[in-house]
């Protein structure tokens, strides 16, 4: 995989070059010398987002059912946080 870097000015001057460069990998677009955007071919984009998960699936942990958790049923109020 080849990573191509183009400035915003270069992108504006030759969009076709940027589009062709996505065949080899992502194209980083810089703004004032700093990466600001990434241009991907549609196949790569679909590969990255193809498997959609729900928030529950994203936050679930395999094997969590095997972890024993004990919660106290205290009637005490929580202590204030000490940030010193």
N, C-alpha and C positions, 0 to 999 in steps of 0.2 A: 504494500500500500504506500502510495506516494502522497505526501502532504504538500500542497501548493499554498503559497502565501502571496496575496495580492493586496496592494493598497486600495483604498476606496477610489482613488483617481484612476488607477490601472483598470479596476473593474468597470468604471464608467466609460473608459475609452475602448474597452474590448470585452464586452459581455460574452461573446462567442468563445473567446479564449478561456474564460472562467468556466463556462458550461462544459467545454471539452475536457478541461482539467479534472472535472468530477468523475470522469471515467476511471481515473487512477486512484482516486481517494478524495478526502475532504479538501475543500479550498477555504483557507482562513482569509478573511477580509480584515485588514487593519484600518484603524482610524487613528491618525497621528502616531503611527508606529506601534499601536497596541491592538491585539486581537479584539475584534468587536462582533464579528459574525462568522458563521460557518455555512458554506454552501455544500450541499450533498446531492448526489444523484438520487433519483426516486427509489431505486432499488435499495440503496444503503439506508435511506430514511425509513422505508417500510420494514427493513430488517431490524432497525433499532426500536421501532414502536409497534411492530407487528403483533407481539403478544401483549395484549392489554390485560391488566389485572385490576381487580377491585381494590379499594383501600384496605379491606379486610385481608385479602390475599397478600397484599404488599407488606402489611404489618404483622402477619402471622409468622410464627416460628415453628418449624417442624419439631415435633417431640415435646411441645410445651405442655401437652396433657400429662406427661410423665413427671413434671416438676410439681413438688408438693409446696403449697403456699399456705402460710398460717397468718391470719389476720387477727389482731387483738380487738376486743370489743370494749375498749376503754371509753369511759364517759368524760375523760379529761379533755380540756380544750387544747388544741395544738399550741406549741410554744412559738413565740415570735422568732423569726430568723435572726441570727447574730452574724452580721457582715463585717465584724472587726477582726 
